[in-house]
């Protein structure tokens, strides 16, 4: 992870926790636009980078999403903690395309034929270092090789959902889909159209 910049001088870095991922507090000097230097202090949570995939079928105008329990959402007001999401996971040392193929197989049971990279985005840059690589890939019924569902030993209990894109977009409007990365992919699909995604 790069921390080299003529506008940033790291003064002190302390590890607060590495129980699950890495939480650090850092003191640094930042050069402001007027040329002056200001001492700042920030905490950063490093969980690694990830990839996310919208599985879609342009012919049927349907998408594949997942539903699973998310404890942070539960403690922040999501009544049952269940979030509807696009298939996603951490890179864990793999390149983004390898990651998303692995996660699609584990979570949804689908074999991904030709994933297409769409864009990259920092999801919570005020405190979390994670950058996500966004993909889309077309599927057919015969591409599903297993039931998916994730790994029970990792605490995963994932339900696979297949629904019309328009229904998914309506669920965003209704508040039934509240996951940021999923909303971004669905809005992108609505903007360019599934047929355009299919053509690449």
N, C-alpha and C positions, 0 to 999 in steps of 0.2 A: 504494500500500500504506500503510495507516494506521499511524502510530507515535505517535499522540497519546493520552495517558492521564494522569490526575492521579497515578497510582501508578508511572509510569515516566518517568525523566528520562534521555535519551540524553546521554552524556558524550563519547564519541568513536566514530567509525565509520571503518573502513579497508577498502578493497577489496583482497582477496587474489588474486582471479582472475576474469576475465570471458572466459575462453577458449571455453567452451561455454555455460555459464550463469553466474550471478553468485554468488561466494562472498565473504562479508564477515565481518569480526570486529568486534564492537561491545562497548563498555564502557557500562554503564548503571547507574543507581541504581534499585532496586526497593523500594517501600514494603511492608514485611511486615505481617502481620495485626495485630501488636501496635503498629503505627504507626511503628516504627523504619525507617531506610533502610539498605539493604545494597548495596554495589558488586558487580556481577556482570559476567562477561565471557562472551560466547557467539559462536559462529560460526553463520551461517545460509547455507543454500544455496537460492538462488532460481531455480527453473526455470520459474516461471509456474504457473498453475492449469490443471487439465485436466478431462476428462469421460470417463466410462466407461459402456459399454452392455451390458446382457444382452439378446441376441436370443433370443426364445423362440417356441415354437409350442404353444399350450395344447391344441390338438386332438391332437397327436402326443406331447405331453409331452417335447419335445426342445429343446435349446439349441444355439446356435452359439458356439463359442469359437475361439481362435487358438493356434498354437504358433510360437514364434520364439526366436532366440538372444538371451540377455541377458548381456552381459559382466560386469556387477557380480555377478550370481548365480553365474556361472562361477568367478570368483575367490574367491567365498565359499562354495565347497563343492558347488555344483550340478555334478555330474560332466560333463555335456555342455553345460551352459548353456542348455538348452532349457526354456522355461517355457510352460505352458498358461495362457492369460489370456482375459478378456473384452476385446472390442474397446475401445481407448482411445487418447487422444491429448491433446496440449497445446492449449489454446484458441487460441494464436497470434493474439490480437486479435479472435477471433470470440466470439459468445455461446455458452454451453454447448450449446444445441440444434443450432446450425449446426455446431459442432465435431463433435458425435457423428454427425451425418448425413454429414459429410465423411469422418470416420475409418471409418465403417461401409462406405461405398462403396469407399474405398481398400484397406482391410484384408480385408473379407469379400466385397465385390462386391454386397452387398445394398442396395437402395433402402429407406430407412426411411420408413414411412408416418406413424405416430403415436407418437413417443417420449413416454414418461411420466417426468417427474422424480420420483425416489424420495426422495433425501436428499443431503446434502453431508457430507464428512468430511475432516479433516486426517489425512494418512496417516503422517507421521513428524514430529510437532510438536516433538520435541526438537532437531531440526537443520534440517529441510527446511520451507520456507514453503508448499509446494504444498497446495492444497485441491482435492479432486475432487468433481465433480458426477455423481451416480449416476443412470442412466436404465435403463429397460427398454422394449423395443419388440417387438411381435409381428411375425412374418414368415411368409410363405408361399413355396413353391418359386418361384413366378413373380416374386417380388420380387428374385431374384438376377439382376442385369444383367451381371455380369462375374465373372471368376475371383477377383478381389481379389488379395491377396498383397503389398500395399504397394508402395513405390517403391524400386527397386533402387538408384537414385542416392543414396538416403538410408540405404543399407545394410540395407534391409528385405528379408526373404525369409520371408514369413508363410504358414504352412499353415493352412487353414480346416478346422475340425473341427465336425461335427454329431453330437451324441450325446444319449441320453436323460438327462434331469435326474437321475434316480436313479443312473446310471452316473457322472455328474460329481460328485455328492455322495459316492459311494463312493471316487472318486479323491482327494477331499479327505481322507477318513479314511485312505486308504492312503499319503498323502504324494505322490501323483502330481501333484496341483495344490497349489502352494505360494504362489501370488501372492495377496497380501492383498486387493486390490480385488475379485478374482474370487471368492474365498471369501466375502466379504461379500455379493456379489450372489447367489451360489448359496444361501447360508444364508437370505437374505431371501426368495428364491423358494420355498425349502422351508417357511419359516415361514408365508407368506401363501397359497402355492399359485399355480401358473401361471394357473389359471382366474381367480383374483382379480386378478392382474396384467392379464389380458386385459380384464377388465371396468373396470379403472381405479378 
